[in-house]
């Protein structure tokens, strides 16, 4: 049984989440609700929940992040429930932190609870620290990579290339060991900065800053020596993309 609390300033959304948990998530026991930072901190201290469903915007001037920053040691999981813009979505994805969008869809809630049951909580503080930093910084430079053993936190600029490996992705880094991420190549295509990362093949995304040479026979040579053939249907788009990096 997972114990939970809800912290959201809007009664209608608290009720919607409460009803969805009762109907679709029988393994979650709701211990209480709060509507601001002060009552939320008291509720967490009193109930010691396994998970906090936390709204980012708790009022016009306060956020869920401010609540978290007042807790010395976070020993619970956090699932954010919020409406946010595209940049915030990137911050969540980069930080490997779970979230739900308003209005809540019960299938997404069930999937989020299932992920909660499966994951190891020891990386929670690192993930939240990274999320807060990314959310406040419009130039996101770090990403949390889910792996079989946990979460690896790396600098995006050090990613040389990403290579599909069945349902996983090999992350090739500059002068660092290979990482195997438990996300698909499509997931990384969706979240990596499109100004420097480009998908050149169904199995490869490359960081243009680590491209050594483009062979006009249709191959790109990376600085680690990897040669990747670009399918004919992708070559024109790729040439147009790298043309912005030409000198003169």
C-alpha positions in Angstrom: 0.0 0.0 0.0 1.3 3.4 -1.0 0.5 6.3 1.4 -0.1 9.7 -0.2 -1.0 13.3 0.4 -2.3 16.0 -2.0 -1.0 19.5 -1.9 -2.9 21.8 -4.4 -4.5 25.3 -3.8 -7.5 24.5 -6.0 -10.3 22.5 -4.4 -11.7 21.2 -7.7 -8.4 19.7 -8.7 -7.8 18.1 -5.3 -11.3 16.5 -5.5 -10.6 15.3 -9.1 -7.4 13.7 -8.0 -8.9 12.2 -4.8 -11.8 10.7 -6.8 -9.4 9.2 -9.5 -7.2 7.7 -6.8 -10.1 6.1 -5.1 -11.6 4.7 -8.3 -8.5 3.7 -10.3 -5.6 3.3 -7.8 -6.6 0.9 -5.0 -3.0 0.5 -3.9 -2.8 4.2 -2.9 -4.1 5.3 0.5 -4.8 9.0 0.7 -3.9 10.4 4.2 -4.8 14.0 3.7 -4.9 17.2 1.7 -3.4 20.7 2.0 -3.8 23.9 0.0 -0.6 25.9 0.7 3.0 25.7 1.8 2.4 26.0 5.5 -0.4 23.4 5.8 1.5 21.2 3.3 4.6 21.1 5.4 2.5 20.3 8.5 0.7 17.5 6.6 3.9 15.9 5.4 5.4 16.0 8.9 2.3 14.5 10.4 1.6 11.8 7.8 5.1 10.9 6.6 3.7 9.9 3.2 5.3 7.6 0.6 4.3 10.1 -2.2 3.2 13.7 -2.4 1.0 14.8 -5.3 2.3 18.4 -5.5 1.0 21.3 -7.6 3.8 23.6 -8.8 1.8 26.8 -8.6 0.3 26.9 -5.1 -0.7 30.6 -5.4 0.1 33.6 -7.5 3.3 34.0 -5.6 4.3 30.6 -4.2 5.4 27.3 -5.7 5.7 23.7 -4.8 9.4 24.1 -5.2 9.5 26.5 -2.3 7.8 23.9 -0.2 10.4 21.3 -1.1 13.2 23.7 -0.4 12.1 23.9 3.2 12.5 20.2 3.8 16.0 19.2 4.9 15.8 15.5 3.9 13.1 14.4 1.4 12.2 10.8 2.2 9.1 10.6 -0.1 8.5 10.5 -3.8 7.0 13.4 -5.6 4.5 13.4 -8.5 3.9 16.9 -9.8 0.3 17.7 -10.9 0.3 20.8 -12.9 -0.4 22.7 -16.1 2.8 24.0 -17.6 4.5 25.4 -20.8 6.8 23.6 -23.2 10.0 24.7 -21.4 8.7 23.3 -18.1 7.9 20.0 -19.9 11.5 19.8 -21.0 12.7 20.5 -17.4 10.6 17.5 -16.1 11.8 15.2 -18.9 15.4 16.1 -18.4 15.2 15.6 -14.7 13.5 12.1 -14.8 10.8 13.4 -12.5 7.2 12.1 -12.8 4.4 14.5 -13.5 0.7 14.6 -14.4 -1.0 17.3 -16.4 -4.3 19.0 -15.6 -7.0 17.9 -16.2 -5.9 14.5 -14.9 -6.4 11.5 -17.1 -7.0 8.3 -15.1 -4.8 6.1 -17.3 -1.8 8.5 -16.9 -2.4 8.5 -13.2 -2.4 4.7 -13.1 0.8 4.6 -15.1 2.4 7.1 -12.8 1.5 5.0 -9.8 2.8 1.9 -11.4 6.2 3.6 -12.1 6.2 4.7 -8.5 5.8 1.1 -7.3 8.7 0.0 -9.6 11.3 2.6 -9.0 14.0 3.0 -6.3 13.5 6.1 -4.1 17.2 6.7 -3.3 17.6 9.1 -6.2 14.7 11.3 -5.3 16.7 14.2 -3.9 19.1 14.3 -6.8 16.2 14.3 -9.3 14.4 17.1 -7.5 17.5 19.2 -7.2 18.1 18.8 -10.9 14.4 19.6 -11.7 14.5 22.8 -9.6 17.7 23.9 -11.3 16.4 23.1 -14.8 13.1 24.7 -14.1 14.7 28.0 -13.1 17.3 27.9 -15.9 16.2 28.6 -19.5 19.5 27.1 -20.7 19.1 23.5 -19.5 22.5 21.8 -19.5 22.0 18.7 -17.4 19.8 15.6 -17.8 18.9 12.7 -15.7 19.2 9.4 -17.5 17.2 6.5 -16.2 19.3 3.3 -16.4 18.8 -0.2 -15.1 20.7 0.6 -11.9 19.2 4.0 -11.2 19.5 7.6 -12.5 22.8 9.0 -14.0 23.1 12.8 -14.1 25.2 14.0 -17.0 25.9 17.3 -18.9 24.1 17.4 -22.2 27.0 18.8 -24.1 29.0 15.7 -23.3 26.6 13.4 -25.2 28.5 12.5 -28.4 25.7 10.3 -29.9 22.7 8.1 -29.0 22.3 4.7 -30.5 19.1 2.6 -30.4 19.5 -0.8 -28.7 16.1 -2.5 -28.9 13.9 -0.8 -26.4 16.9 0.9 -24.8 19.4 3.6 -25.9 23.2 3.5 -25.7 24.4 7.0 -24.7 28.0 7.5 -26.0 29.7 10.2 -24.0 32.9 12.2 -24.6 35.7 10.6 -22.7 33.3 8.8 -20.3 32.0 5.2 -20.1 29.0 4.2 -22.2 25.6 4.4 -20.5 22.5 2.3 -21.4 19.4 4.3 -20.8 16.0 2.7 -20.3 14.3 5.0 -22.8 13.8 4.7 -26.5 15.7 6.7 -29.1 12.4 8.5 -29.9 12.3 9.7 -26.3 15.7 11.3 -26.7 14.8 12.7 -30.1 11.8 14.5 -28.4 13.8 16.1 -25.6 17.4 16.8 -26.7 18.0 20.3 -28.0 17.3 20.3 -31.8 19.8 23.0 -32.5 22.7 20.6 -31.9 21.2 17.1 -32.0 19.9 15.6 -35.2 18.6 12.1 -36.0 20.6 10.9 -39.0 19.3 7.3 -39.0 16.5 5.2 -37.5 19.1 4.0 -35.0 21.2 7.1 -34.4 21.1 10.7 -33.1 24.3 12.7 -33.2 25.6 15.8 -31.5 26.7 18.0 -34.4 29.6 19.4 -32.2 31.2 15.9 -32.3 30.9 15.4 -36.1 34.4 15.0 -37.6 33.4 14.8 -41.3 30.6 14.4 -43.7 31.4 12.1 -46.6 29.4 13.0 -49.7 28.8 9.3 -50.3 26.4 9.7 -47.5 28.4 8.9 -44.3 29.0 11.0 -41.2 32.2 10.3 -39.3 32.1 11.0 -35.6 35.1 12.0 -33.4 35.0 8.6 -31.7 35.6 7.0 -35.1 32.0 5.8 -35.7 30.9 5.9 -39.3 27.1 6.2 -39.7 25.4 5.9 -43.1 22.6 8.5 -43.7 19.7 7.1 -45.7 19.1 8.9 -49.0 15.7 10.2 -47.9 17.4 12.0 -44.9 20.5 13.4 -46.7 19.0 16.6 -48.1 17.6 17.6 -44.7 20.9 16.7 -43.0 22.9 18.8 -45.5 20.5 21.7 -45.0 21.0 21.3 -41.2 24.8 21.3 -41.2 25.0 24.2 -43.7 24.4 26.6 -40.8 27.8 25.5 -39.4 29.8 26.2 -42.6 32.6 28.7 -42.4 32.4 31.5 -45.0 
